[in-house]
Amino acid sequence: MTANGPAPARKSALFLEVSAVAAEHARVDCLVVPVFSDERPLRDSAGRADWRLCGRLSQVLAAGRASGRRGEAVLAASFGGVVAPLVLVLGAGRRSDFAADGIQELAREAVRRGAGLRVAAIALALPESSRDVPDLAVRVEQLLLGAVEGLASRSEERPTDLRLHVLVRSDELPRALELLRTRRPARLHASVTLRAVEAVERRDPRGGRVVTPEPRAADSVK
């Protein structure tokens, strides 16, 4: 309660950070990797995770537990193969058909399922550009829009906070950082607030780079 009546309901918060850290070094609770139905062997973040997990993702596909169709999801423990203790495999459909709506759906499912797992932080690599979605700004906007929709779908009963660590290529990092700080999709669910969090790279004693958030740098995305 406030002096003027009931306090406004708290919104869910999606904390965004971006870096060029490799997927296997992302210091989060759950690493989300998209798998395409027409792409074998696995590539990009899925390929890197599969290699670090000694081919376990390929074994899941070979056993028929997943095929890469849209809507599929398989959760596996990493057992130290990657920094994240959990790896969530999401079907992304055909790579040849993947477009802006695919990026939005992938982000929506990643955040929705991450919130459902009650984890504090997930990492998702920004899908590579394609003939249909060549522009970085379009890909970032679709990812943000889908992520907000995913969190809104899980926060109907109570507010939910989640950190989304977006992984990009090193050559995309400067512009991606600026886009995440300043880009706001035209339509956003009213129950979710976007906040940008500065990520700080530190050296892992075991080798490689890891990224941790810098809480004091949180600012609203405008």
N, C-alpha and C positions, 0 to 999 in steps of 0.2 A: 504494500500500500504506500501511496505517497500522499502529500498534503492535498493534492488535487484529485485523488481517486486511486484506483488500482494501478500498480506499476505496469508498464508495457511488457508484453510477453517477450522473453529473450529469444532471439533468432538463433538458428543453427549457424555455425561458422565454418567456412572452408578456408583453411590456411594454405596458401600456395607458395611453393618455392621451386626454383628451376636451377638446374646445373647440368654440366656435361660429364658428370661422374658416370662411370660404367655401371650398368645395371647390377652386377654382382657386388658392387661396393656400396650401394645405396643403404644408408643406415635407417631403415624403416622396419615396421612390424611385418609388412607383407609386400612382396614384389609381385606386380601384376604384369603378365606377359601375354600378348595376343598371339594366337596361332591361326594361320590361314589354311583353309582346306586344300588349296592347290599349290602349296609351297612346301616342298620337301627337297633337301633337308631344311631344318628350321634355320631361320635367319634372324638378324638383328638381336633384340633383347631376349627373345625366346631361344635363339641359337646360343647366345652367351650363357644363359642360365642352364640350358641343357648340357653344355660342355662342362660347366662347373658341377653339375649334379650327376656327372658320369653317365649321361645319356638317359636319365630316368624319364624325361619328358618324351623322348622318342619312344621309349618302351611303353608309355601310357598310350601313345598313338598307335603303336604296332599291335597292342592288345585290344584295340577297339574301344577303349574307355573314353576316347575323344577323337574327333576327326577334324576339328576346326570350324564346324558349322556355327553360325550365329546362334547365340543362346546357350552354348555349351559352357560349362565351368567345372574345373577340376582343381581341388585344393590339395597341396602336398607340403609336407615338412621338408625343409632344406637340409637338416642335419649338418649344418655348418658349411655346406657347399657354396652358399652365397651368404652375405651378411644378414639379410632378412631371414628370420626363422621360418616364414611361410612363403610359398610361391603359389599364386593363383593363376591358372591357365584359363584364358577366355577365348572362345571361338570367335573369329572375326570374319568368317565367310571367305569368299574367294578374293585373293589379292588383286586379281584382274578387274574385279567389280568394286573394289574398295574406294569410297569417295567421301565427301564431307559428312553425309549422314552416318557413315560407318565410324568415323572418328567420334562423332557425338554419341552414338550408341555404345562404343567401347568405353568411353569415359564414364557414361551413365552407369553401365554395369560394374565397372571397376569400383566406383565410389559407393554405389548401392550395396554391393556385396562386401566391400571393406567396412562400411558402417554396420552391416549386419553381423560381421565377425567381431564387432566391438573393439577393433584395433584403433590405435591412436594415429598411425601414419601408414600410408601406402605410397609406393612408387610406381609410375607408369611412364614408359617411353613415349614421347610424342611420335605418332606414326610418320614415316618418311613421306616426302612429297610424291605425288603421282601425277599422271597426265590430267586427271580430273580435279586434283587439289594441289596445285603447284605452289601456292602462296603461303608463306609461314603465318601471316596474320590470320588467314582463313582457318588454318589448322588449329592455331591457338584459340581462336574464338569458338570454334566448334567443340574443342576439348573443354573449355570453360563452361560452355552452355550445358553440355552433357553432364559434367561433373556436378554442377549445381542442381540439375534435375535429379540426379542420383541421390544426392544428400537430402533433397526435399522429400523424396519418396520414402525415406527412412525416418524422417523427423516429424511425422504427423502427430505422434503422441507426446514426444518430449524433444527438446532441442538436442542436437548432436553436433559435436565438434570433430573435425577430421583434418589432418595435414596431408595434402597431396603434393608429392615430390615429383615434378615433371622433369624427365630426362631428355636432353636434346643433344644434337651433335655439337662439337666444339665450335664449328664455324657458324652455327645458328645461335650460340649462347648470348652474345651482346644484344641482338635484336629481340630474342625471346624474353630476356630479362626486362627490357623496356616495355614490351607488349604486355607482360603479366602485371607490370606496375601501373600501366595506364589504360589498357584495353578493357572495356566493359561491354559484354554482349548486349545487343539491343533489347533483348527480353531476358529477364531473370526472375526466378521464383522469389516471391516476396518474403518467404520464410528463411532465406539463406543470405548471409553476408559473406562477401569475398574479402580476403585480406592477403596482402603480399608479405612474405617473410623472407628476409635476406638469408641466403644459404652461405655458409662459410666452409671452404674446403680445408681439410686438415689431413696430414699424412698418417696413414694407418701403420703402426709398427710392423705389421705382417707384410707390408707392401701395398702399393696402390693408394688411391685417394678415397676418402670418405667425405660425406657432406653432413653437417649438422646445422640445425636452424639457429638463428640468432634472434631470440624472442623480442629483444628490445627494438628490433628494426621493423616490427609489424606496423603496416599502414593500410588503410582501406584502399581497395582498388577503386579508382574513380572512373 
